[in-house]
Amino acid sequence: MVKNKENQQQKQKDRKKVQFIVTREFSGSQTMREAFEQLIERQACGQFEEWLGKKAS
């Protein structure tokens, strides 16, 4: 019984994390896959540009 309640609490925490990402990045005008691809691409480009800046210094 106690373990079941702990599992439910963990699932709720996990859902909240996912909801944050989805509500922040998913506008509804594109599929979920497209939204996450766009997010990953944006983050990768930002990290690459940061790396280039460090390399140029």
C-alpha positions in Angstrom: 0.0 0.0 0.0 2.8 2.4 0.9 4.8 1.5 -2.1 1.8 2.0 -4.4 1.4 5.6 -3.0 5.1 6.3 -3.5 4.9 5.1 -7.1 1.9 7.4 -7.7 3.8 10.3 -6.2 6.8 9.6 -8.4 4.6 9.3 -11.5 3.0 12.7 -10.6 6.4 14.3 -10.3 7.5 12.8 -13.7 4.3 14.0 -15.3 4.9 17.5 -14.0 8.4 17.6 -15.6 7.0 16.5 -18.9 4.1 19.0 -18.7 6.6 21.8 -18.2 8.5 20.9 -21.4 5.4 20.4 -23.4 3.6 23.6 -22.4 6.8 25.6 -22.8 7.7 24.3 -26.3 4.5 22.9 -27.8 2.3 25.6 -29.4 -0.3 23.3 -30.9 0.4 24.4 -34.5 2.9 21.5 -35.0 3.0 17.9 -34.0 4.6 16.9 -30.8 7.5 15.3 -32.7 8.1 18.5 -34.6 8.1 20.5 -31.4 10.7 18.3 -29.8 12.8 18.2 -32.9 12.8 22.0 -33.0 13.7 22.2 -29.3 16.6 19.7 -29.7 17.9 21.5 -32.8 17.7 24.9 -31.1 19.6 23.6 -28.0 22.2 21.8 -30.2 22.8 25.0 -32.3 23.2 27.1 -29.2 25.7 24.7 -27.7 27.6 24.5 -31.0 27.8 28.3 -31.3 29.0 28.5 -27.7 31.7 25.9 -28.5 32.8 27.9 -31.5 33.0 31.1 -29.5 35.3 29.3 -26.9 37.4 27.8 -29.7 37.9 31.2 -31.4 39.0 32.8 -28.1 
